[in-house]
Structure formats: structure tokens, C-alpha cells
Amino acid sequence: MAEAHAPDGLVEGVKVMGSPAFAYGVQWHPEWRHEDHPFYEHTLQAFAAACRKHCLEKAAS
């Protein structure tokens, strides 16, 4: 599913619907000036949360 578009309509972010794991791809650097862009910050926070969850699940198994 397209989640982000450039001003010219080019898809720059996609999300895999129904994925059991974090499945999001972007065509930019969300870490760049993330404090100025709420969407970038949200993307980074979601990725960090998925990483923490993965680590906890792996440690528990």
C-alpha cells in the first residue's frame, strides 16, 4: 500500500498490509531532520518499536 508520495506523485513510501512484522520501505532518509517532519519522526519511532519488540520476542524464545 502506498503511504507517501513525492509532489510529482511518485510513490516514495510503501507499507505491507497484514505483515506480521514491520514491513515499510521508503525512498528517503527519515533520520534526516526528523525533528522538523512529524511523518519522519513517526516512521523512526515505529521502526524502533518494531526492533524492540523483535529483540524481546527473540530473547523470550
C-alpha positions as CSV (number, residue, x, y, z in Angstrom):
1,M,0.0,0.0,0.0
2,A,1.4,3.4,-0.9
3,E,1.9,5.5,2.2
4,A,4.0,8.5,0.9
5,H,4.2,10.4,-2.4
6,A,6.5,13.0,-3.8
7,P,5.0,16.2,-5.1
8,D,5.0,14.8,-8.6
9,G,3.0,11.7,-7.5
10,L,5.9,9.2,-7.4
11,V,5.4,6.7,-4.6
12,E,8.2,7.1,-2.0
13,G,6.9,5.0,0.8
14,V,5.1,1.7,1.0
15,K,3.7,-0.5,3.7
16,V,2.9,-4.2,3.5
17,M,-0.6,-4.6,4.8
18,G,-1.2,-7.6,7.1
19,S,2.5,-8.3,7.6
20,P,3.3,-10.0,10.9
21,A,6.5,-7.9,11.2
22,F,7.5,-4.3,10.4
23,A,7.3,-4.0,6.6
24,Y,7.7,-0.4,5.5
25,G,10.0,0.8,2.7
26,V,10.9,4.4,2.0
27,Q,12.9,6.3,-0.8
28,W,14.3,8.9,1.5
29,H,16.3,9.2,4.8
30,P,13.7,9.5,7.6
31,E,16.5,10.2,10.1
32,W,17.4,13.5,8.2
33,R,15.8,16.4,10.0
34,H,13.2,14.2,11.6
35,E,12.5,16.8,14.3
36,D,11.2,19.1,11.5
37,H,9.0,16.4,9.9
38,P,6.4,14.6,12.1
39,F,6.0,11.9,9.5
40,Y,9.7,11.1,9.5
41,E,9.7,11.0,13.3
42,H,6.7,8.7,13.4
43,T,8.4,6.4,10.9
44,L,11.5,6.2,13.0
45,Q,9.5,5.6,16.2
46,A,7.6,2.8,14.6
47,F,10.8,1.2,13.4
48,A,12.4,1.5,16.8
49,A,9.3,0.0,18.5
50,A,9.4,-2.9,16.0
51,C,13.1,-3.5,16.7
52,R,12.4,-3.6,20.5
53,K,9.5,-6.0,20.1
54,H,11.6,-8.3,17.9
55,C,14.5,-8.3,20.4
56,L,12.1,-9.1,23.3
57,E,10.5,-11.9,21.3
58,K,13.8,-13.4,20.3
59,A,15.1,-13.3,23.9
60,A,12.0,-15.0,25.1
61,S,12.3,-17.9,22.7
